Amino acid sequence: MVGCSRRAFLKIGTVFLSTGLVPATGWSALLPDSSSRSLAFFNTHTGEKLAARYFKNGTYCPDAMKRINRILRDHRTGDIEAIDTRLMDLLYSVRQRLGSDAPFHIISGYRSPQTNARLRKQSSGVAKFSYHILGRAIDIRLPGCDTGKLRHACLELRIGGVGYYPRSDFVHVDTGDFRNWRG
């Protein structure tokens, strides 16, 4: 590598190796600020707001994650599921890339299997085995940011799934394999 010390090369190699062995740790290591990470949300269905520091001093904050799990709950049933910390890191990276402090507007976070089945009957755009059921997906808007620009920022990261729904004005992101589509 040109302009890369042996130490830097080994550090980069360790990060990529850890991504395969311990995914959440690997994703975290790719983030520019590893000491503290915060996110803000607005649930468009319930009107709830949350600003939370979910990561501090090298670890995820259980209380903050509990509050995040609640605001991202299935608003139709009230069911709460643990949200993948990698999803929070993905959103944090998107926010950093866009230079925004605005709260993410939640269109859909966790979905119970029952809600997902009901939505699937109403729309062909709902996957049978959706990452929403696993707490690994979120549909979002970001105030002050065109959803096309939001989609582009998500795609640039090349992490997880990125779905673009311009007619409904939201972007889907998840922690599955990298792929993208337009709905």
N, C-alpha and C positions, 0 to 999 in steps of 0.2 A: 504494500500500500504506500502510495506516495504521501509524504508528510505525516506519517502515522508512526508513533513510537511503538516499540514492542509491548510496552505496558498498556497503551491505549488499544492496541490490537487484541491483546489478551482480555482486556475488560469488555470490549465489544463482543468477542467470541463467547465469553461467559454469559453475557446478557442473552445472546441468541440461543445458547445451549439451555439456559434456565427457562426460556420461553417454551421449549418443548417438554421439559421435565416438570415444571411447576408453572402452568399457564398464568395464574393470577400474579405471581411474583415476576415473571418475565414481562408481562404487559406493564406492570408498575415501573420496572427498571427502565423502560423506554421513555418514560415521562420526564420532562425537563426539571420539574420541581418535585423532588421526592420527600421533602420535609413536611409539607402541608398542602392539602388540596380541598377546595370547597366548591360546592355547586348550589344553584338555586333553582327552584321549580315552582310552577304555577299549574295546578290541575284544572284544566278547562271545564271539567264536568262537575267538580265539587266546589270550586272557588278557593280551595286551600292553597296556601303559600308555604314554602319552606326554603330556608337558607341553612346549609349545614356544612361544617368541616368534617368530611367523611374519612380523611386520612391525615394522620399526624405522627411525626417522629417514627416513620417507618412501619406504621401499622394502621389497619382500618379501625375506625372508631365504632364499636358495637352500638352505642346509643344513637349515633347519627345514622348508621345503617338501618336501625330499627325504625327511625322516623322516615327515612327514605322508602323503606319497604311499605310503610303505611300510606304515604302519599301516592305511591305507584301501584296501590292495590287495585283489584278489579272493582271499579266503582259500581258495577251492576249488582254484584253479589256481596261485596264487602270482604271477600277473601283476600288474605294477605299471604304473600310468598316471599322468601328471601330473594333479593335481587342480586344478580351476579356483580361482584365488585369490579370485574373487568368492564362491565357496561358503564359504570361510573367513571372509570379511568378513560374509556373511549369518549364519553361526553366531555370530560375535563379537557382532553386533547383537542376536541373540536372547538370548544370555547376558547382555548388558548390560541389555536390557529386563526380563529376569527377575531380575536382581540375583544371579545364581548364579555360584559359582566351581567347581561340580561338573564333573567330566569328562563330556563327551558319551559315552554308550554307543553304540557303532557296531553296528548290526544289519546294514547293508550299505553299503559305499562303492562303490569302483570294481567293475564287473563286466565280465569279458571277454565278447565276443560269444557265445562257446561256452556260458559259464555262463548268460548271459541267455536264450539259446535253450532250454537245458535247463529253467530255471525257468519259462519261458513255457509249456512243455509240461505242467508240473505245476500251473499256476495261471493263471486268466484275468486276474489282477490285475497281470501283468507286461507292460509295454509292449514292443512289438516293437523300437521305436527308442528305448529307454530312455536318459535322461540319465545313468544309471549307467555306460553303455558309454563315454561321453565324459568321465568324471571330473567331471561337473557335477551329481551328485546324491548324497544320503546319507540313509539311514534311521536315525533316532536315538531315544534316550530320554535323559532328564536326571534323574538320581537326586534324589529329594526334590521332584520336580515332576510333577504329574499330566499325562499326555499330552494331555488336553483343554486344560489351561492352556498347555502347550507349543505346541500347535496354534494357540491363540488369539494367542499372542505372535508366532508366525510370520506369521499372517494380518494382524496389525496393521501389519507392515512393508510389506505389499503389494509384495513383491519375489519373483519366481520362483514355482515351483509348490509347493503345500502339500497333501500327501495325509495323511489321518488314518485310521489303522487301529486302532480301539479294541480289537477282538478280539485282535489280535496285539500290542497295546500299544506302538505306535511311530508316529512322524511322519516323513514323507518331505518333504525340501526339495530344491529344485533351482534352477538359475540360468536357467531358461527364462522364457518370458513369465509374467506373474502369472495364476494360475488356482488352483482348489482343488477337491478331491474327497474323498469318503469311501469307504474300501475295506472 
